[in-house]
Amino acid sequence: MPTADELLSADTVTTLARLLAGAGGRRSSPALRARADALAGLTFSGRVAAVRDAVLDDLPDAWPAFEAVVRTALDRPGFEGWMTFPVGEAVAVRGLEVFEPGLDLLHDLTSRLTAESAVRPFLRADPDRALAVVQKWTDDPDPHVRRLACEGTRPRLPWAPQLPAFVADPRPALPVLDALYRDGSEYVRRSVSNHLNDISRDHPALAVETAARWLAEPEATTERVVRHGLRTLIKAGRPEALTLLGHSPDVPVTVSGPVVADPRVAVGEYLVFDWTVTNTGPPPRAVGHRLRRPPHEGQRHPHPQGVQTRDARARPPRNPRRHQAPLLQAHQHPPLPLGRAPGAAPGQRPGPRRGPFFAGRRMITAACCRS
């Protein structure tokens, strides 16, 4: 994952200042140049907000003049990449009042990187009005614009504010997905899958119903779109999702194990475990495993490690599955409560401590497949 400085560095902001000054017929962009010297210590989101505000300070207040500068910059070489991200956020601030012209500018800006975050204030302010524009983007010849239609309307887009109305009811945006699930671009179809996965987290029945509609009118790529879009439900073992993909939850199998070779693992070594699945029914079967490991709060929860389709006919045993044991907490024996040092308040991180490391806090509930 790139660092904040690699994405939006002082040099990048200085270049943006030069480009916008030239686009606006001015000698300099003082707010942006000042901000370029004050980025140290800021997170990526902090840098985006700071540069956005500097763009708003340097560019005209009136929308027509503001839009003219940005459109002129779009014609200049070098106006691309992460420098355009805070510009998009500035468009979302200045363009919200004029609305459709603001969305039109984001349409043109998105191909330089993405405007998926900048479009969301429009969707929060007036979902119906924004969707009327976004729906037209699904027919755009540019795959970046078609992806923007799907990615920008995701209820739970990572690293961006959620869309509470679509979290509560994602159906208004479904026509966007229906128009794009058979798109010719893998870039767009992956966004459709991720959007469907967002829906599945809050409305699993709707996600499965939508996927079933798509599978009824498929392209060659549709099963892959659906499988990736239902991945959270599949990992959770939801019968309706597994059944839709041809994996009956009522399978004639027995499982023995897991058998752990050595439950005590040193840091950097591998936890080796094995299990056996006996299948008396016809192949293939979807087989997966989970680990139970403590999160930061100290409460255990299952962590899905993936579901794979296996031909479960008899074959030679596979090599045992290996999992590297990360350093969860170094402690003296007997172990202390997870995440607590002597005298530490709840939630306080303990300092470095000496002593042997025991990986016994990582519990195995299932492991690799053998037939």
Helices and strands as residue ranges (DSSP letters): H 4-7, H 10-23, H 30-36, H 44-58, H 63-74, G 81-83, H 84-95, H 100-109, G 110-112, H 120-125, H 127-137, H 143-151, H 164-168, G 171-173, H 174-180, H 186-202, H 204-216, H 222-229, H 231-235, H 239-244, E 253-260, E 270-279, E 285-293, E 301-310, E 321-324, E 363-364
